[in-house]
Amino acid sequence: MPFSNDPSLMREIILDHYQYPRNKKKPTTDDYLSIHMDSASCIDDFYIYIKVENDKVVDCLFDGVGCAISTSSISIMTQLIKGKEIKEALEIIENYKHMIHHDHEYDEELLDEANAFQNTYKQANRIKCATIGWDGLEQLLKGDKK
């Protein structure tokens, strides 16, 4: 059964990453880039941290509080981009945003567990939750810390 046809699997992935978020910790060294992302419309308030060496994301961490959608999407994001070249990480972000906004074709294989959010576009009020960390990561990778 394709991933997209199993809503219970999607819920399970989201809840697992919410209850047991991966890479949720502050860095212990000062060689990370960071950005603060928050939402005026809900409790989402996160710091995204990345460590880049030789144009490769060698580590990605986050800290903060948020709803199940934001926390789990950031947890999955940190796993997806570790070890990726900046160009690859940006391609993953672009595909994720196409999926979330349901506005272009996207590579489902590239997104792995992030596919759990493929129906987010049906709930417009959850799009910000699903993209808050990804927007921060994109800004960090592009050197645009607003």
C-alpha positions in Angstrom: 0.0 0.0 0.0 1.5 3.4 -0.9 2.4 5.7 1.9 -0.3 8.2 0.9 -3.1 5.8 1.2 -2.6 5.0 4.9 -3.8 7.8 7.1 -3.2 5.8 10.3 0.5 5.5 9.4 0.7 9.2 8.8 -0.9 9.9 12.3 1.4 7.4 13.9 4.5 9.1 12.4 3.4 12.5 13.5 2.6 11.4 17.0 5.8 9.5 17.3 7.9 12.5 16.4 5.8 14.7 18.6 6.1 12.5 21.7 9.8 11.5 21.0 11.2 14.4 18.9 14.6 13.6 17.3 17.4 16.1 17.6 15.6 18.3 20.1 18.4 19.9 22.1 20.5 22.9 22.2 24.0 22.7 20.8 26.9 22.4 23.2 29.3 24.3 21.0 29.1 27.8 19.5 29.8 26.8 15.9 26.1 26.5 14.9 24.1 29.0 13.0 20.7 29.6 14.6 17.4 31.3 14.0 14.4 32.0 16.1 11.0 31.2 14.6 7.7 31.9 16.3 4.0 32.3 15.4 1.7 35.0 16.5 -1.3 32.7 16.0 -0.3 29.7 18.2 2.3 28.5 20.7 5.0 27.6 18.2 8.3 29.1 19.4 11.4 27.4 18.2 15.1 27.8 17.7 16.6 26.0 14.7 20.4 25.3 14.8 22.6 24.0 12.0 26.2 23.2 11.7 27.6 23.4 8.2 31.1 22.3 7.1 32.3 22.3 3.5 28.8 23.1 2.2 27.4 20.1 4.0 24.8 20.1 6.9 26.7 18.0 9.5 24.2 18.6 12.2 20.7 20.0 12.7 19.1 20.6 16.1 16.1 22.4 17.5 14.7 23.6 20.8 11.4 25.2 21.9 7.7 24.4 22.2 5.0 23.9 19.7 2.0 21.9 18.6 2.1 18.3 17.4 2.3 19.4 13.7 5.2 21.9 14.1 7.2 19.8 16.6 7.0 16.6 14.5 7.6 18.3 11.2 10.8 19.9 12.6 11.9 16.6 14.1 11.5 14.9 10.7 13.2 17.8 9.0 16.3 17.5 11.2 16.7 13.9 10.3 16.2 14.5 6.5 18.8 17.1 6.1 21.7 15.8 8.2 24.6 14.9 6.0 23.1 16.6 3.0 24.9 19.1 0.8 23.3 22.6 1.1 22.0 22.2 -2.5 20.3 18.9 -1.6 18.8 20.3 1.6 17.3 23.2 -0.3 15.9 20.7 -2.8 14.2 18.8 0.0 12.8 22.0 1.5 11.4 23.0 -2.0 9.8 19.6 -2.4 8.3 19.7 1.1 6.8 23.2 0.5 5.3 22.1 -2.9 3.7 19.2 -1.0 2.4 21.3 1.8 0.9 24.0 -0.4 -0.2 21.4 -3.0 0.8 23.7 -5.8 3.4 21.7 -7.8 4.6 18.1 -8.3 7.1 16.9 -5.7 9.4 13.9 -5.2 7.7 11.8 -2.6 10.8 9.6 -2.2 12.9 12.6 -1.3 10.6 13.4 1.6 10.5 10.1 3.4 8.5 10.5 6.7 7.7 14.1 5.8 5.1 12.7 3.5 3.0 12.3 6.7 2.1 16.0 6.2 0.8 15.7 2.6 -2.8 16.5 3.5 -1.9 19.6 5.5 -3.0 21.8 2.6 -6.6 20.8 3.4 -6.3 22.6 6.7 -5.0 26.1 5.9 -4.6 27.0 9.5 -2.0 24.2 9.9 0.2 25.2 7.1 2.2 27.7 9.2 2.7 25.0 11.9 3.9 22.5 9.3 6.4 25.0 7.7 7.7 27.2 10.6 10.9 25.1 11.1 11.4 24.6 7.4 11.2 28.3 6.7 13.8 28.9 9.4 16.1 26.2 8.0 15.7 27.7 4.5 16.7 31.1 5.8 19.7 29.7 7.5 20.9 27.8 4.5 20.5 30.8 2.2 22.2 33.1 4.8 19.1 35.2 5.2 18.5 35.6 9.0 15.6 38.0 9.1 
